[in-house]
Amino acid sequence: MGLEVVMALTDGKLDFGTWEQIFYGEFDGLRNKRILVKIIGE
């Protein structure tokens, strides 16, 4: 578990391997969230 995830995109779609998935779990109650999107590449 961690605070960040790195995702690969190919032709505008998520590029997951056979066993790769993203799950979101919140274990310490409701609070405000922030999303930061950083695009690197061509």
N, C-alpha and C positions, 0 to 999 in steps of 0.2 A: 504494500500500500504506500502511496505517496501523494504528494501535492501537485504533481504535474504529469503530463503524458505527451509523448511525441508521436505524431501520426504521419504516415507517408500517404501522399496523394498521387495517383496516376490517372491522367486524363480527367481530372476533376472528381475522381471517386476515391474513397478510402481504399487503401491497398493493404489489406490484412492477409496474413498467412493463414494456413489451415486452422491453427489452434488459437489465433489472436482475437481478442475481444476487448471491449472497454466496458467497465462496470463503474457505476457511481454509487457510493454508499455514504450516508451521513450518520455518524454515531454519537454526536455530541449536541443534538438539538438543532432547531431551526435558527439560522442566522443569515445575514446578507452574504451574497456570493459575488465574485468578480471573475470574469473570463478575459484572458489575454491571448490574442491570436497573433502569432509571429510567422510570417511567410518568408521562407528562404529558398532560393532556387532561381531557375530561369523563367 
